[in-house]
Amino acid sequence: MLVNPLTPSLPASDLVRARTWYAEKLDLKPVEEDSAGNMWFETGGARFFVYESQFAGTNQATAAAWTTDDVSAAVGALKDRGVVFEEYDMGEFVTQDGVMTLPDGSKGAWFRDSEGNILALFQQA
């Protein structure tokens, strides 16, 4: 039971726009596509699925995340590609230049794809 890896699924109201955004902003191209235009991408040895849905962008929580050794460097590189990072102020949890440092020293940064899905970068302490 549950022998295959978990595959995050991200909704898109416009698959052409999503394909362009993932290519231009994250330098990712689909590795597989079905007859409806839904796409699978690979990154860091994992796959994620982008599928057409009228509900794209309605989830207000993190949909998928990448881990990195240096969140600040990754944020800078993605900003250079036009990615806009979210800024949060939730009491003791505040982003500065798109990066939040948590009490244990780990860091996170959040951004939205072209369809409004919230994606994140995390760095362990």
C-alpha positions in Angstrom: 0.0 0.0 0.0 1.2 3.5 -0.8 4.4 2.3 -2.5 4.8 5.1 -5.0 6.1 8.6 -4.0 3.6 11.3 -3.1 3.0 13.7 -6.0 1.9 17.2 -5.2 -0.9 18.4 -7.4 -1.3 22.1 -8.3 -4.4 23.4 -10.0 -4.2 25.9 -12.9 -7.1 27.8 -14.5 -4.9 28.5 -17.6 -2.5 25.6 -18.4 -0.7 27.7 -21.1 0.0 30.5 -18.7 1.1 28.0 -16.0 3.5 26.3 -18.5 5.0 29.6 -19.4 5.4 30.8 -15.8 7.1 27.6 -14.7 9.5 27.8 -17.7 10.3 31.5 -17.3 10.4 31.8 -13.5 11.5 28.4 -12.3 13.3 27.1 -15.4 11.1 23.9 -15.4 9.6 22.3 -18.4 7.0 19.4 -18.4 8.5 15.9 -18.6 5.1 14.5 -19.4 1.8 15.8 -20.6 -1.6 14.1 -21.1 -4.1 14.7 -23.9 -5.9 17.4 -21.9 -2.8 19.4 -21.5 -2.2 18.5 -17.8 1.5 18.4 -17.0 4.0 16.6 -14.8 7.2 18.4 -13.9 10.3 17.0 -12.2 12.5 18.9 -9.7 15.0 17.7 -7.2 14.2 14.0 -7.9 10.5 14.5 -7.3 7.5 15.1 -9.5 4.5 17.4 -9.3 1.4 17.6 -11.3 -0.3 20.7 -12.8 -3.9 20.2 -13.8 -6.7 22.3 -15.1 -9.2 23.4 -12.5 -11.6 26.3 -11.9 -10.5 26.3 -8.3 -6.9 27.3 -8.9 -5.5 29.8 -6.4 -8.2 29.4 -3.8 -6.1 27.5 -1.3 -4.5 30.0 1.1 -2.0 27.6 2.5 1.3 26.3 1.2 0.7 23.8 -1.6 4.3 22.6 -2.2 7.8 23.5 -1.0 11.4 23.0 -2.0 14.2 22.7 0.5 17.4 24.6 0.0 20.7 25.1 1.7 20.4 28.9 1.3 17.0 30.5 1.2 18.3 34.0 0.8 20.4 33.1 -2.2 17.4 31.1 -3.8 15.1 34.1 -3.1 17.6 36.4 -4.8 17.9 34.2 -7.9 14.2 33.8 -8.2 13.6 37.5 -7.8 16.0 38.0 -10.7 13.7 35.9 -12.8 10.7 38.0 -11.8 9.3 35.9 -8.9 7.5 38.1 -6.3 7.7 36.9 -2.7 5.0 37.3 -0.1 5.6 39.5 2.9 4.0 38.3 6.2 3.6 40.0 9.6 2.1 37.5 12.1 3.4 38.8 15.4 6.8 37.1 16.0 6.7 35.6 12.5 7.7 38.4 10.1 9.4 38.2 6.7 12.2 40.6 5.8 12.9 40.9 2.1 10.7 37.8 1.6 12.5 35.6 4.1 11.2 34.6 7.5 13.6 33.3 10.2 11.9 31.0 12.7 12.8 30.7 16.4 14.8 27.5 15.7 16.9 29.3 13.1 15.3 27.6 10.1 14.1 30.0 7.3 11.2 30.1 4.9 10.0 32.2 1.9 6.7 32.0 0.1 5.6 33.0 -3.4 2.7 32.4 -5.7 2.7 30.8 -9.1 0.8 32.3 -12.1 -2.3 30.5 -10.9 -2.3 31.8 -7.3 -0.9 28.6 -5.7 1.4 29.3 -2.7 4.8 27.7 -3.1 7.6 27.9 -0.6 11.3 27.5 0.0 12.6 26.1 3.3 16.1 25.9 4.9 16.6 23.8 7.9 18.5 25.3 10.9 
